[in-house]
């Protein structure tokens, strides 16, 4: 490969690195100061071997080591470091008129900055993944089989929060990411319930608490306290607090779809027969009626009036003649001529 081709490839890779950064453009005044470099916040990690009997949540919290919770200043420093690296990568990609050797050096610098971004992202993720477990807790009642999927969805939401968070607005990252994780988990739960993926079977305690809540709401028109529910159910208050979270998710579940062919009693009648509206004409019949009324518009005004009296109002020939002061024979003559014109008009429409 020639030096020109190598320079072109290095320049293209450098621009690709800058264009693929998943972070918004955020710049602080310090970024333009010569010699400024944010500190690296890296905590020592503790590693624990997981055994085969460990649950999904325990394995999730131990993967890639454990660290302490980050303070507000440490979290801020990590985001400053990420966006400082992004600023310099974009700055390196925007240079013009470089020599091949300089382009290669800038590419090496950009790769090192990308590695630093990944390390800061991982530090934020490891320190905040307890938040994912906290948001998944209301879904524990679904069962251990689905917990791994919920943890995976929560991880995607947390990683996306790190990349979309604007640390200059003053919003705590904890609040921002918690809302994002909860929304994603609710959407994941709703979509799979509607698809029928979850084999949901609430346990006896959940059914007991839900029955108490429904009865109390019906009798008193308000929500009962945890102490009142615990006394009626003969369970500890701490257990009632957890169960009420699970029941709240259960109550938000959409109702399963019901087939119109489903039988509703022993005689074999179904939902379609129960809700069918017999007062509505079939669509084909409605189209024919509309076509006839369109043809009626082609008739003279008096003929239309006679046809309305005869076939809509149900008047006899004699009654129609008295209203128009015409003989019975004349009404019959106009009626027959009008019917002939209508047949010709409808026949011509069908042939077209």
C-alpha positions in Angstrom: 0.0 0.0 0.0 1.3 3.4 -1.0 1.8 6.3 1.5 -1.0 8.2 -0.2 -3.4 5.3 0.3 -2.3 4.8 3.9 -2.9 8.5 4.6 -6.3 8.3 3.0 -7.3 5.3 5.0 -6.1 6.8 8.3 -8.0 10.0 7.6 -11.2 8.1 6.7 -10.9 6.1 9.9 -10.3 9.2 12.0 -13.5 10.8 10.5 -15.4 7.6 11.1 -14.4 7.5 14.7 -15.6 11.1 15.2 -18.8 10.5 13.3 -19.7 7.3 15.3 -19.5 8.9 18.7 -22.9 8.3 20.4 -22.7 11.3 22.6 -24.2 14.8 22.1 -21.9 17.7 21.4 -21.3 19.3 24.9 -18.4 21.6 25.4 -17.2 23.3 28.6 -15.0 26.4 28.7 -12.2 24.3 30.2 -12.0 22.2 27.1 -10.5 25.1 25.1 -7.9 25.9 27.8 -4.4 24.8 26.9 -3.1 21.9 28.9 -6.4 21.0 30.5 -7.1 17.3 31.1 -9.9 16.0 33.4 -9.0 13.5 36.2 -9.6 9.8 35.7 -12.1 8.4 38.2 -11.3 4.6 38.5 -12.3 2.6 41.6 -10.6 -0.7 42.5 -12.8 -3.7 41.7 -13.6 -6.6 43.9 -14.1 -9.9 42.2 -16.1 -12.8 43.6 -16.5 -16.3 42.0 -20.1 -17.2 41.4 -21.3 -20.7 41.9 -23.9 -22.7 39.9 -26.7 -22.2 42.5 -26.5 -18.4 42.4 -29.6 -16.6 41.2 -29.6 -14.3 38.1 -29.5 -11.1 40.2 -26.5 -12.2 42.2 -24.5 -13.2 39.0 -25.5 -9.9 37.4 -24.1 -7.8 40.3 -20.9 -9.7 40.4 -20.0 -9.7 36.7 -17.0 -7.6 35.9 -16.4 -6.9 39.5 -18.0 -4.7 42.1 -17.3 -1.1 43.2 -18.7 1.4 45.6 -21.4 3.9 44.8 -20.2 7.0 43.1 -20.7 10.4 44.6 -22.1 13.4 42.7 -18.7 14.9 42.1 -17.3 11.6 40.9 -20.2 11.1 38.5 -19.8 14.6 37.2 -16.0 14.0 36.7 -16.7 10.9 34.6 -19.1 12.7 32.3 -16.6 15.6 31.9 -13.9 13.1 31.0 -16.2 11.4 28.4 -17.1 14.7 26.7 -13.6 16.0 26.9 -12.4 13.0 25.0 -15.2 13.4 22.4 -14.3 17.1 22.0 -10.6 16.2 21.2 -11.6 13.3 18.8 -13.8 15.7 16.8 -11.0 18.3 16.9 -8.5 15.8 15.5 -10.8 14.7 12.8 -11.4 18.4 11.7 -7.7 19.1 11.0 -6.7 19.9 7.5 -3.5 19.8 5.6 -1.7 17.3 7.7 1.3 15.2 6.7 0.9 11.4 6.6 2.9 10.9 9.7 0.8 13.5 11.6 -2.4 11.8 10.4 -1.2 8.5 11.8 -0.3 10.1 15.1 -3.7 11.7 15.4 -5.4 8.4 14.7 -3.4 6.7 17.5 -4.4 9.5 19.8 -8.1 9.2 18.8 -8.0 5.4 19.4 -6.6 6.0 22.9 -9.3 8.6 23.6 -12.0 6.0 22.5 -10.5 3.5 24.9 -10.7 6.1 27.7 -14.3 6.8 26.8 -15.1 3.1 27.1 -13.4 2.8 30.4 -15.4 5.8 31.8 -18.6 4.3 30.4 -18.0 1.0 32.1 -17.1 2.8 35.4 -20.5 4.5 35.3 -22.3 1.3 34.4 -20.7 -0.9 37.1 -21.3 1.7 39.8 -25.0 2.2 38.9 -26.2 -1.3 38.0 -27.7 -1.7 41.5 -30.2 0.8 40.1 -31.2 -1.8 37.5 -31.9 -4.4 40.2 -33.9 -1.9 42.2 -36.1 -1.2 39.1 -36.5 -4.9 38.3 -37.7 -5.8 41.8 -41.4 -5.1 41.1 -41.3 -7.8 38.4 -39.8 -10.6 40.6 -43.2 -12.3 40.9 -43.0 -13.2 37.2 -40.4 -15.8 38.0 -36.6 -16.5 37.7 -36.9 -17.6 34.1 -37.6 -14.1 32.8 -35.4 -12.1 35.3 -32.3 -12.4 33.0 -34.3 -10.8 30.2 -35.4 -7.9 32.4 -31.9 -7.4 33.6 -30.7 -7.2 30.0 -33.3 -4.7 29.1 -32.4 -2.6 32.2 -28.7 -2.8 31.1 -29.6 -1.4 27.7 -31.5 1.4 29.2 -28.7 2.3 31.6 -26.1 2.2 28.8 -28.3 4.4 26.6 -28.8 6.8 29.6 -25.0 7.3 29.9 -24.8 8.2 26.3 -27.8 10.6 26.2 -27.4 12.3 29.5 -26.7 16.0 29.5 -24.7 16.6 32.7 -24.7 20.4 32.2 -28.5 20.8 33.0 -28.0 20.0 36.7 -30.3 16.9 36.7 -29.0 14.1 38.9 -27.9 11.1 36.7 -29.6 8.8 39.2 -33.0 10.3 38.6 -32.5 10.4 34.8 -31.4 6.9 34.5 -34.0 5.5 36.9 -36.8 6.9 34.8 -35.3 5.6 31.6 -34.9 2.1 33.1 -38.4 2.0 34.5 -40.0 3.1 31.2 -38.0 0.5 29.2 -39.0 -2.3 31.7 -42.7 -1.3 31.6 -42.7 -1.3 27.8 -40.9 -4.7 27.7 -43.4 -6.1 30.2 -46.4 -4.8 28.4 -45.3 -6.0 24.9 -44.6 -9.5 26.1 -47.9 -9.7 28.1 -49.8 -8.7 24.9 -47.9 -11.3 22.9 -48.8 -14.0 25.5 -45.1 -14.8 26.2 -45.5 -14.7 30.0 -47.1 -17.6 31.8 -48.3 -15.4 34.6 -49.7 -17.2 37.7 -50.0 -15.0 40.8 -49.2 -16.8 44.0 -51.7 -17.2 46.9 -50.4 -14.2 48.9 -50.8 -11.9 45.9 -54.4 -13.1 45.3 -55.1 -12.6 49.0 -53.7 -9.1 49.1 -55.5 -8.1 45.9 -58.8 -9.4 47.3 -58.3 -7.3 50.4 -57.4 -4.2 48.4 -60.5 -4.6 46.1 -62.9 -5.1 49.0 -61.5 -2.1 50.9 -61.7 0.2 47.9 -65.3 -0.9 47.2 -66.4 -0.5 50.9 -64.5 2.7 51.8 -63.6 4.3 48.5 -59.9 4.8 49.4 -56.6 2.9 49.5 -55.9 1.0 52.8 -52.7 1.4 54.7 -50.1 -1.3 54.8 -50.7 -1.9 58.5 -54.4 -2.5 57.9 -53.7 -4.9 55.1 -51.1 -6.7 57.2 -53.6 -7.1 60.1 -56.3 -8.6 57.8 -53.9 -10.9 55.9 -52.0 -11.8 59.0 -48.7 -11.1 57.3 -45.7 -8.8 58.3 -45.9 -5.2 57.1 -42.6 -5.6 55.2 -44.1 -8.5 53.2 -47.2 -6.5 52.5 -45.1 -3.6 51.1 -43.4 -5.9 48.6 -46.6 -7.7 47.7 -48.4 -4.5 46.9 -45.7 -3.6 44.4 -46.3 -6.9 42.7 -50.0 -6.5 42.8 -49.7 -3.1 41.2 -47.9 -4.6 38.3 -50.5 -7.4 38.1 -53.4 -4.8 38.0 -51.7 -2.9 35.2 -51.6 -5.9 33.0 -53.8 -5.6 29.8 -56.6 -8.0 29.6 -56.0 -10.9 27.2 -57.8 -10.8 23.9 -61.1 -12.6 23.6 -62.1 -14.5 20.5 -65.5 -13.7 19.0 -66.0 -17.5 18.5 -65.5 -18.2 22.2 -68.5 -19.9 23.8 -70.2 -18.0 26.6 -72.6 -20.6 27.9 -73.6 -24.3 27.6 -76.0 -23.8 24.6 -73.1 -23.1 22.3 -73.7 -19.4 21.7 -70.6 -17.2 21.2 -69.5 -13.6 21.7 -70.3 -12.7 18.0 -74.0 -13.6 18.5 -74.1 -11.6 21.7 -72.7 -8.3 20.3 -73.9 -8.5 16.8 -75.9 -5.4 15.8 -78.8 -6.7 13.7 -80.1 -3.2 13.1 -77.2 -2.5 10.7 -77.6 -3.6 7.1 -74.8 -5.6 5.5 -72.3 -3.5 3.5 -73.4 -5.0 0.2 -77.0 -4.0 0.8 -75.9 -0.6 1.9 -74.0 -0.2 -1.4 -77.1 -1.2 -3.4 -79.3 1.3 -1.5 -76.7 4.1 -2.2 -76.7 3.2 -5.8 -80.5 3.4 -6.1 -80.6 6.8 -4.4 -77.9 8.0 -6.9 -80.1 6.8 -9.7 -83.1 8.6 -8.2 -81.3 11.9 -8.5 -81.6 11.5 -12.3 -85.4 11.6 -12.2 -87.5 14.8 -12.5 -88.5 16.4 -9.3 -92.2 15.3 -9.4 -91.2 11.7 -10.3 -88.8 11.6 -7.4 -91.5 12.8 -5.1 -94.0 10.2 -6.3 -91.4 7.4 -5.9 -90.7 8.6 -2.3 -94.4 8.6 -1.5 -95.0 5.2 -2.9 -91.8 3.2 -1.8 -90.5 5.1 1.2 -93.7 6.4 2.9 -95.8 3.5 1.7 -98.7 5.6 0.3 -101.2 4.0 -2.1 -101.9 5.1 -5.6 -105.1 6.8 -4.5 -103.5 8.6 -1.6 -100.6 9.8 -3.8 -103.1 11.1 -6.4 -105.0 13.1 -3.8 -101.8 14.8 -2.5 -100.7 15.8 -6.1 -104.3 16.3 -7.4 -103.8 13.7 -10.1 -105.7 10.6 -11.1 -104.8 7.2 -9.9 -104.0 6.1 -13.5 -101.7 9.1 -14.0 -99.8 8.3 -10.8 -99.4 4.7 -12.0 -98.2 5.9 -15.4 -95.5 8.2 -13.9 -94.4 5.4 -11.5 -93.9 2.8 -14.2 -92.0 5.3 -16.4 -89.7 6.2 -13.4 -89.1 2.5 -12.6 -88.1 1.9 -16.3 -85.6 4.8 -16.2 -84.1 3.5 -12.9 -83.6 0.0 -14.3 -81.9 1.4 -17.4 -79.6 3.6 -15.3 -78.6 0.8 -13.0 -78.0 -1.6 -15.9 -75.8 0.9 -17.7 -73.7 1.4 -14.5 -73.1 -2.4 -14.2 -72.0 -2.7 -17.8 -69.6 0.1 -17.3 
